[in-house]
Amino acid sequence: MTIRTFKAVLAGSAMLALGLGANTAQAATATANAKASILKAITFTKNTDVDFGTVVSGAAAATVGLSNAGVVTCGTGLVCAGTAAVGQFAISGTTGQVVLISTTNASLTGPGAAMGAVLATSVTSLTLTGVAATDVFKVAGTLTVGAAQVEGVYSGAFTVTANYQ
């Protein structure tokens, strides 16, 4: 093959490639929007701790109940006295949004064996109003006191969680 023939073949191949490229399928495009809704971070203010009051232990294990209304129910063999208090929390976030609320249980430790407290919130969901007096919930529960529980002060932490629905 001579150089002229090679140039002609090369030029023809280039024309063929350009011609085929013009007839290939065209790419399709579309446009869309991206968006985000930003909510305020949820915050808590603890107004009151959970306090089962003063309990005189008995010969057998028993429970002390604390209702969301603050009523104490003392189990058989126990004597309940003193002032009990329901835990109360104020919650804030984006007004109009629903939050789901939960709590963990607590283990109260002190000079004797630990005592378990099964805790629950007064509501499991709440629509935020933006009004501090309305956006509150309570935590109450049941404390299991051991037989002849050693005297002293017992305490333990629990965690309250809220998430936007």
Stockholm file with secondary structure:
# STOCKHOLM 1.0

chainA/1-165         MTIRTFKAVLAGSAMLALGLGANTAQAATATANAKASILKAITFTKNTDVDFGTVVSGAAAATVGLSNAGVVTCGTGLVCAGTAAVGQFAISGTTGQVVLISTTNASLTGPGAAMGAVLATSVTSLTLTGVAATDVFKVAGTLTVGAAQVEGVYSGAFTVTANYQ
#=GR chainA/1-165 SS CCHHHHHHHHHHHHHHHHHHHHHSCCCCCCCCCCCCCCCCCCEEEEEECCBCCEEECCSSCEEEEECTTCCEEECTTCEEESCCBCEEEEEESSTTCEEEEEECCEEEBSSSSCEEEEEEESCSEEECCSCTTTSEEEEEEEEEECTTCCCSCCBCCCCEEEEEC
#=GC SS_cons         CCHHHHHHHHHHHHHHHHHHHHHSCCCCCCCCCCCCCCCCCCEEEEEECCBCCEEECCSSCEEEEECTTCCEEECTTCEEESCCBCEEEEEESSTTCEEEEEECCEEEBSSSSCEEEEEEESCSEEECCSCTTTSEEEEEEEEEECTTCCCSCCBCCCCEEEEEC
//
